[in-house]
Amino acid sequence: MTDKKADLAGPGIGSYEELEKILPDNYSSLLNPKETQHAIFAVKNYIEENLCKELNLMMVQVPLIVDVKSGVNDFLDRDGSRTPIQFHISNDHDKNPVDAQVVQAATKWKRVALKQLGLNTGEGICTDMRAVRKDYFLDHDHSVYVDQWDWERIITDGQRNLDFLKDVVRRIWKVLKGAEIYVQSLFPKLKTEKYPNLPDELTFIHAEEILERFPDMPRKQRETAILQIYPAVFIIGIGWTLSDGYPHELRAADYDDWVTETLSANDKTMHGLNGDILVWNPVTKRRHELSSMGIRVNAETLKIQLNITGQQDFLNLPYHKGILNNQLPLSIGGGIGQSRTYMLLLKKAHLGEVSVTVWPDILKEMCRKKNIFVLE
């Protein structure tokens, strides 16, 4: 069970000895560097345009830094393992200072923005979000620099259910699959029997159902195993404690709703109105997470989740008070990893082939030996 506990938070493989075994041999990029850049922006433009159409969103500006006292920064997990970069702005000789944090994700900020922008029910926003997550282990698909299509949409209380969540997820999958078809029309060499395309449809499965199939495996191994059966899944209910005494993965208590009761296909009681899109990556031959999303907490579930995680002091922050006092709209939202999506659709072996950031020398040298060249 120790392995299960260690697998709950903190992404990444964990050691460069292990990474060296995982990076593919006999790899050759299907696109040259110039083609890669053209393809990246073709995919970017397609997804932004069509995601906005499918979910009735508008593109908006998004912060890179936020005020500490606002409480809108994302702490990602609830165990305190990933903390934001914080700095002091002395401003006016410290007469009017600001303590700021670099964004880790715009999850909570988006819900506030829905109100600030005066949006109505059924309308939403999409952002070209950039963030820094300094506590990641840097491997083939985790970077300190994070880029996402962070989106959020206002919903009604009656839409806080699994059927509505699944409908939204299917719309997102339609866009991702459409982007694959589109980029392959521009660059036909991306369509190859060596690396199969994404399936037309996602399989929906609850985290508890995956645990029932693979009870002795830790989370990442369970995900890998289920992707051998279904190459693209949406795992429902991430954050709720499962029958083995552990959640599928730790999830922050103040954005996604992971406590609301639902029913499975065979009428078994489950929990959670959130989930992740995971696919099998034929290049890396590993699990590949594309998106994390969910119906957001309301006043009731926010209090329950913060009580479970022992973070009741958060209720004194402006963002959380806004939910408690029904001053912020009910919403659904999530983040779709941009570089993760480019890496998958352009059949790349490493995130650094589609994203410019910092990598340790040991990783760059390891990649060079395997004909993988990260951007610098």
C-alpha positions in Angstrom: 0.0 0.0 0.0 3.0 2.3 0.4 3.3 2.4 -3.4 -0.4 3.5 -3.7 0.2 6.3 -1.2 3.3 7.5 -3.0 1.5 7.5 -6.3 -1.3 10.0 -5.2 0.5 13.3 -6.0 3.6 14.7 -7.7 3.7 13.9 -11.4 6.7 12.6 -13.2 8.6 9.4 -13.5 10.8 10.2 -10.5 14.4 9.3 -11.7 16.5 9.8 -14.8 17.6 6.1 -14.6 14.0 5.2 -15.1 13.4 7.8 -17.8 16.3 6.5 -19.8 14.6 3.2 -20.0 11.3 4.8 -21.1 12.5 7.2 -23.8 11.9 5.4 -27.1 14.8 3.9 -29.2 15.0 4.2 -32.9 13.0 7.4 -32.8 12.9 9.9 -35.7 10.6 12.9 -35.7 8.0 12.8 -38.5 8.3 16.6 -38.9 11.4 18.8 -39.2 11.8 21.8 -36.8 10.2 24.3 -39.3 7.3 22.0 -40.1 6.8 21.4 -36.4 6.3 25.1 -35.7 3.8 25.5 -38.5 1.9 22.4 -37.3 1.9 23.7 -33.7 0.1 26.9 -34.6 -2.2 25.1 -37.0 -3.4 22.9 -34.1 -3.5 25.8 -31.7 -5.7 27.9 -34.0 -8.0 25.0 -34.8 -8.6 24.0 -31.2 -9.1 27.6 -29.9 -11.6 28.3 -32.7 -13.6 25.1 -32.4 -13.5 24.8 -28.6 -15.1 28.2 -28.5 -17.7 27.1 -31.0 -18.6 23.8 -29.3 -18.8 25.2 -25.7 -19.9 28.8 -26.5 -16.7 30.4 -25.1 -14.9 33.6 -25.9 -11.1 34.0 -25.8 -10.0 36.3 -22.9 -6.8 37.6 -21.3 -5.5 35.6 -18.3 -3.0 36.6 -15.5 0.5 35.3 -15.1 0.7 36.6 -11.5 -2.0 37.0 -8.9 -2.2 38.7 -5.5 -1.6 36.3 -2.7 -4.4 37.5 -0.6 -7.0 36.9 -3.3 -6.8 33.1 -2.8 -7.3 32.4 -6.5 -4.0 30.7 -7.2 -4.2 26.9 -7.7 -2.4 24.6 -5.3 -3.0 21.6 -7.6 -3.0 19.0 -4.9 -4.2 19.1 -1.3 -1.1 17.7 0.3 1.0 20.9 0.0 3.6 19.2 -2.2 3.5 21.8 -5.0 3.7 25.4 -3.9 3.7 28.5 -6.1 6.6 30.9 -6.7 6.0 33.9 -4.5 7.7 37.3 -4.5 7.3 40.7 -2.9 6.7 43.9 -4.9 8.0 46.8 -2.8 6.1 49.4 -4.8 6.3 53.0 -3.6 9.1 52.3 -1.2 7.0 49.6 0.5 4.2 52.1 1.2 1.8 50.2 -1.1 3.4 46.8 -1.5 1.9 43.7 -3.1 2.8 40.1 -2.4 2.3 38.2 -5.6 2.5 34.6 -6.8 3.1 33.2 -10.2 0.1 31.3 -11.4 0.1 27.5 -11.3 -3.2 27.3 -13.0 -6.1 29.7 -13.6 -8.7 27.3 -12.3 -10.2 29.6 -9.6 -9.4 32.9 -11.3 -11.7 31.9 -14.3 -14.7 31.6 -12.1 -14.2 35.1 -10.8 -13.7 36.3 -14.4 -17.1 34.9 -15.4 -18.7 37.4 -13.0 -16.3 40.3 -13.8 -17.0 39.9 -17.5 -20.8 39.8 -17.0 -21.4 36.5 -18.8 -24.7 34.8 -18.7 -25.7 31.1 -18.2 -24.4 29.0 -21.1 -21.6 31.4 -21.9 -18.0 30.9 -21.0 -14.3 31.9 -21.5 -11.2 30.3 -22.9 -7.7 31.4 -22.1 -4.2 30.9 -23.5 -2.9 30.2 -20.0 0.8 30.2 -19.1 2.0 29.0 -15.7 5.1 27.9 -13.7 5.0 24.7 -11.6 8.5 24.6 -9.9 8.0 21.3 -8.1 7.5 19.1 -11.1 10.1 16.4 -11.9 11.2 17.2 -15.4 10.8 14.1 -17.6 9.4 13.5 -21.1 6.0 15.0 -20.5 6.3 17.2 -17.5 7.8 20.7 -17.6 8.1 23.6 -15.2 6.6 25.8 -17.9 2.9 24.9 -18.4 0.6 26.0 -21.2 -3.1 25.2 -21.2 -6.4 26.1 -22.8 -8.0 26.9 -19.5 -11.7 27.3 -20.0 -14.8 27.9 -17.8 -18.6 28.1 -18.5 -21.6 29.2 -16.4 -24.1 26.4 -15.8 -27.4 26.0 -13.9 -27.9 24.0 -10.7 -29.8 21.5 -12.8 -26.7 20.8 -15.0 -24.7 19.7 -12.0 -24.8 16.0 -13.0 -22.9 13.3 -14.8 -24.9 13.4 -18.0 -24.1 17.1 -18.5 -20.4 16.5 -17.7 -20.2 13.7 -20.2 -21.8 15.8 -22.9 -19.2 18.5 -22.4 -16.4 16.0 -22.4 -17.6 14.5 -25.7 -17.7 18.0 -27.3 -14.0 18.5 -26.2 -13.1 15.1 -27.6 -14.7 16.0 -30.9 -12.5 19.1 -31.1 -9.3 17.2 -30.2 -10.1 14.5 -32.8 -10.9 17.1 -35.3 -7.6 18.8 -34.7 -5.8 15.5 -35.4 -7.7 15.1 -38.7 -7.0 18.7 -39.7 -3.2 18.7 -39.0 -2.8 15.4 -40.9 -4.5 17.0 -43.9 -1.8 19.7 -43.8 1.0 17.2 -43.0 0.1 13.8 -44.4 3.3 12.2 -43.1 1.7 12.4 -39.6 -0.7 9.7 -40.6 1.3 6.5 -40.2 0.5 2.9 -39.3 3.5 3.0 -36.9 1.5 5.4 -34.6 -2.3 4.8 -34.6 -4.6 7.7 -34.5 -7.0 8.5 -31.6 -10.2 6.5 -31.5 -13.4 8.3 -32.6 -14.9 8.0 -29.1 -13.9 8.2 -25.5 -14.7 5.5 -22.9 -16.2 6.8 -19.7 -15.2 4.9 -16.6 -15.2 5.7 -12.9 -12.0 5.6 -10.8 -13.7 3.0 -8.5 -14.5 0.7 -11.5 -10.8 0.8 -12.5 -9.8 -0.1 -8.9 -12.2 -3.0 -9.0 -10.4 -4.3 -12.1 -6.9 -3.8 -10.8 -7.2 -3.7 -7.0 -3.5 -4.3 -6.2 -2.0 -1.7 -8.6 -1.1 1.9 -7.7 -2.9 4.6 -9.6 -0.5 5.1 -12.6 -0.3 1.4 -13.2 -4.1 1.1 -13.1 -4.3 3.9 -15.7 -1.8 2.2 -17.9 -3.7 -1.1 -17.6 -7.1 0.4 -18.5 -5.5 2.1 -21.5 -4.5 -1.3 -22.9 -8.2 -2.1 -23.0 -9.6 1.4 -24.0 -7.0 3.6 -25.7 -8.8 6.8 -24.7 -10.7 7.2 -21.4 -12.4 9.8 -19.2 -11.8 8.8 -15.6 -14.6 10.0 -13.4 -14.4 10.8 -9.7 -10.9 11.9 -9.0 -10.4 13.1 -5.4 -12.9 11.0 -3.5 -11.5 8.2 -1.2 -12.0 4.9 -3.0 -12.7 1.4 -1.4 -9.0 0.8 -0.8 -8.8 3.8 1.4 -7.0 6.1 -1.1 -8.3 8.6 -3.7 -7.4 7.8 -7.3 -5.3 11.0 -7.1 -5.2 13.9 -4.8 -7.3 16.8 -6.1 -7.6 20.3 -4.6 -10.7 20.8 -2.4 -11.8 24.2 -3.7 -12.5 23.8 -7.4 -13.7 20.4 -8.7 -16.6 18.7 -7.0 -15.5 15.2 -6.1 -18.0 14.5 -3.3 -21.4 14.6 -4.9 -23.0 11.2 -5.1 -23.7 9.7 -8.6 -24.8 6.3 -9.9 -22.7 4.1 -12.1 -24.1 2.3 -15.2 -25.0 -0.6 -12.9 -26.7 1.7 -10.3 -23.8 1.5 -7.9 -23.2 4.6 -5.7 -20.2 6.6 -6.8 -18.9 10.1 -6.1 -17.6 13.0 -8.1 -18.5 15.3 -11.0 -15.0 15.6 -12.4 -12.4 13.6 -14.2 -9.4 13.4 -16.5 -9.0 12.6 -20.2 -6.2 10.1 -20.6 -5.0 8.4 -23.8 -2.4 5.8 -24.8 0.6 7.5 -26.5 1.9 5.1 -29.2 5.2 7.0 -29.5 6.2 6.9 -25.8 4.1 3.7 -25.2 2.8 5.3 -22.0 -0.3 6.8 -20.4 -0.7 10.4 -21.6 -3.0 12.9 -19.8 -4.5 15.6 -21.9 -7.1 17.3 -19.7 -8.4 17.7 -16.2 -11.8 19.2 -15.7 -15.1 19.1 -13.8 -18.2 20.7 -12.5 -17.1 23.1 -9.8 -18.0 23.1 -6.1 -21.0 24.9 -4.9 -21.4 26.4 -1.4 -22.3 23.0 0.2 -19.7 20.8 -1.5 -17.0 23.4 -0.9 -17.5 23.3 2.8 -17.7 19.5 2.8 -14.4 19.1 0.8 -12.5 21.7 2.9 -13.6 19.9 6.0 -12.4 16.6 4.6 -9.0 18.1 3.8 -8.7 20.1 7.0 -8.5 23.4 5.1 -11.4 25.3 6.6 -9.3 28.4 7.0 -9.6 28.8 3.2 -13.2 29.9 3.8 -11.9 33.3 5.0 -10.5 34.1 1.5 -12.3 36.3 -0.9 -12.7 33.6 -3.6 -14.2 31.1 -1.2 -16.5 33.7 0.4 -17.8 34.4 -3.1 -18.9 30.8 -3.5 -20.3 30.6 0.0 -22.4 33.7 -0.5 -23.5 32.7 -4.0 -21.7 35.7 -5.5 -19.8 33.6 -8.0 -21.7 31.7 -10.7 -22.0 27.9 -10.8 -19.7 26.6 -13.4 -17.9 23.8 -15.2 -14.4 24.1 -16.4 -11.0 22.6 -17.0 -7.6 22.8 -18.6 -6.4 21.1 -21.8 -2.6 20.8 -22.0 -1.4 22.6 -25.1 2.1 21.1 -25.3 0.8 17.7 -24.3 -1.7 17.9 -27.2 0.9 19.1 -29.7 3.3 16.3 -28.5 0.5 13.7 -29.1 -0.9 14.9 -32.4 2.5 15.6 -33.9 3.8 12.2 -32.8 6.7 13.5 -30.7 8.7 11.6 -28.1 9.3 14.6 -25.8 7.5 17.7 -24.6 10.6 19.7 -25.3 10.2 19.2 -29.0 7.1 21.4 -29.0 7.8 23.7 -26.0 10.7 26.0 -25.2 11.6 25.9 -21.5 14.5 24.8 -19.2 15.7 21.2 -19.0 18.6 19.8 -17.0 21.8 18.8 -18.9 21.3 15.1 -17.9 17.9 15.1 -19.7 19.2 16.9 -22.8 22.1 14.6 -23.2 19.9 11.5 -22.7 17.5 12.8 -25.4 20.3 13.6 -27.9 21.6 10.0 -27.6 18.1 8.8 -28.7 17.8 11.3 -31.5 15.4 13.5 -29.6 16.2 17.2 -29.8 14.5 19.5 -27.3 14.0 23.2 -28.1 16.2 25.7 -26.3 
